[in-house]
Amino acid sequence: MTPGLDPERVVPIPYHDETDLELVQSAFAERGAVCFQRGSALLSDEQFVALEALINQVRCDPNYDKGFSTSGHSLYVYPIITDKAGERPRVLHSNASEISAIVGSEEFTAMLAQARGIDEKLYLRRAQVHLMKRGDFLSDHVDTIANPDYRVAVSIVFDKPHAGGTFRVYQGEFKEDWDDYAPSPGEPLLVDAKWIHGIQKVRDGVRLALVLFYANNLEENPSYGPFAAAIRYASMEEELNK
């Protein structure tokens, strides 16, 4: 399956009411993702506007170097908090504290844990901005390759592409079924970190998003190198099909 070239099958986003935990948890278990409308209890309009200002400051900071990802992907990445193998999370930009105050707060992380249906305290371990232009894509992957302790990832879109750039979440090892999400700005998309997903090729316009990764600890990242990651990827796909 060629990254970013598969026909899109965009489903009408089944927005979920975060107060209906049974329905939200069921969606997570069955489809691996849930999406909340803008202005939800998880992320208010005021918080979204504040995040947008902080993200734009990161992008326009002349003293901050962004990276272009070429390891099987095609996009610009602005790392704000990194989570490298054998290390604890490390802050790379001064705006990290203000961003964390919103999306790393106890209220925010508690709602994520409830939505995910887990009885664990979650912590923001990694935060980065993704900028995708025409022709860019994010290859299929699972987030637990980077850290097996990841429980959930959150994508918050600020600029939505005119065509393409959908967020695809697969069901099953052979990826025979999937949902393509196209959330609008301010609509948080929550994804189970164990489920295979990727972003389809942007055909027109720009896709700008804040991507956040949450785990049940802030200890050293137990992930060790590509060989161990490949083994873990296979085991995760096997687990998804049990």
N, C-alpha and C positions, 0 to 999 in steps of 0.2 A: 504494500500500500504506500503510494508516494505521498510524502508530507505535503499538505496544503493543496493537493490536486483532486481530492475526492469530491464528488457532487455533494453539495450541501443539502441537508434535509432539516431545515430550521423548523423546530417545533414552536408553536405558540407558547411562550414562557408560562408555565404553571406557577404563577406567583403564590407564595405561601404566607399565611398569617402566622407570624412568629409566636403568637399566643396559643396556637393550636399545635402543641408539641407532638401529639400523637401523629398527626398528619405529616408534620415536618420530618419526624424521625422515620416514618414509613417511607417517605420520598427518598431520604438519604439511603435507607437500606435497599430500596428497589432500583433507584436510578443513579445513586452516587452523588447527587447534587441537588441543591435547592436555591431558589432565587427570591429575594425579598424586594418589594417595590420601594421606590424612592420615598424617603420620609418615614421609613418604618422605625420601630422602636430600636432596632439594631443600630441604625445610622440615620440620624436626623438630617434635615436639610441644612441646618446650621453647621453641623459637623462636616457634612460633605463639602460645603463651601469653604470651610476652614482647611480641610485636607487639600482641596484644589489649589488654594493659595500657597500652601506649603510645598506641594509637588512642583508647582511652577517655579518656585524659588530654587528648588533643587536643579531643575532643568536649565535654568538661566544662570546658575552660579559659575562665574568664569574661572574659579579656583577648583572646580570639581570636574574630574574626568569621568566621562561615561565610557562604557565598554560596548563593543559590537560583538555579539555572540555568533560564533561560527561553528561551534561544536554540534553539528547536526541541526542547528536552528538558524534563523535569520531575523535578528531584531536588535535594537539598542537596549541595553540594560543599565539603569542607574541604581547601583546598590546603595542602600541606606543603612541597613543592618545586615551583616553577613553571618553565615553559619557554616563554617568550613570544618571538614573532617578533623577530629582530634582537638578542636578548639571550642571555646564558649562563644556565644554570639558577640560580635564586635561592631561597634557603631562607626560608620564611615562619614556620616554627614551630621552637622549640628542640628538640623531640623528633626532628627530622629526622636528626641525627647518629646517634642510637641506632637509629632505623629503618633507616638506610642501612647500619649495621654488620651488619645481618642480611640485608637484601634487596639491598644494593649491594656486598656483599663479593665478593672475587675468586672464591671458591668458588661462590657463587650465580650470578654472571654468567657464569662459565665453563660451568656446567651449562646455562644458558639458550642460550648460543651453540652448544653441542654438540647440544642438543635441536632447535634451529632449523636445524642443519646448515650453519652458516656459520663460516668461518675468520676471525673478527673478534673483537676484544676489545670487550665491551659495557660500557656505563656507565649507571647510573641517572640519568636526566635529569629525571624528573617523578614526583611522588608525591602522591596525594590520596585522601581518604576520600569515598565515596559513600554517602549515606543516602537510601533510597527508602521511602516510605510508600505506603499504599493509593492507587492511581490514578497513581502516578509511573511514568515510563518513560525510557529513553534511546534517542533516535532512531537509525536506521541511519546508519552513518558508517564512515570508515576513519581510523585514527590518524595516517597519514602526511599528512593535511591539516594537522595541527598542526605536524608536523615531518617532512619527507621522509626524514630519517635514522633515524627509528624503525625498529627491526627486529622487536621483540616486545613485547607488553604482557602483564602478569600481573595476574589478579584473584584476591584471596584473600578469601573470604566469612567474616564473623564471625557475622552473624545471617541465617538463611535464611527467606524468607517462607513462609507457610503455603500460599499459592496464587499462581501467576504469578511474575513476576520472573525468568524464565529468560533465560539468556545465549544469544542466537541468532547463529550464524555462518553466513553465506551462501556458496554456491558459484555463481560466475558473475555476469555483468553484469546479467542480468535477475532474479536472485535466485529462480530457479525451484526451487532445492533448498537446504536448510538443515538444520542440526543445532541443537537446543535443549538446552543444558546446564543442569543444576540442581545444581551442586556443593554439598556440605555444608561446614560450617565446617572450615577447615584443609586443604581440598583445592585446591591451586593450579591455576588454569586458565590455560594459556599460549596466546596468540592471535597469529598472524602479523599484524603491524601493517598489511599491505597488504590484508587481507581485510575485506570489508564485514561489520559486526556491529552489534548493538544489544541492549538489554535490554527484554524485553516488560513490559507493564504489570503492576505489583504489584496483585493482586486482594485479598489478605488478608495481614496481618502486616507485617513490616519487613525490608528487605534492607540490610545494612550490609557494605561491602566496602572493602578497601584496593586501590587501582588504581595500577599501576606501569608506567612506560614506559622502555624501554631503547633506546639508540642506540649508534652506533660512535664517538661523539666527545662532547666537552664544550664544543665551540666555540659561537659564536653560532648561534642557530636561524636557518636559511636560509629559513624560511617568511615570505612577505610578503603579508599581507592576504587578504581573501575572494576577490578576482578570481583571483589566482594559485592560491589553494586550490581554486577550482572547476575550473580547468584541470587541476590536478594530480589531482583526484578522477576526472575523466573519463579521464585517461591511465592511472590505476591500474586502473580497471575494464576498460579495453581490454587492459592487460597481463595481468590475471587470466584472460582468455579466449583467450590465445594458445595 
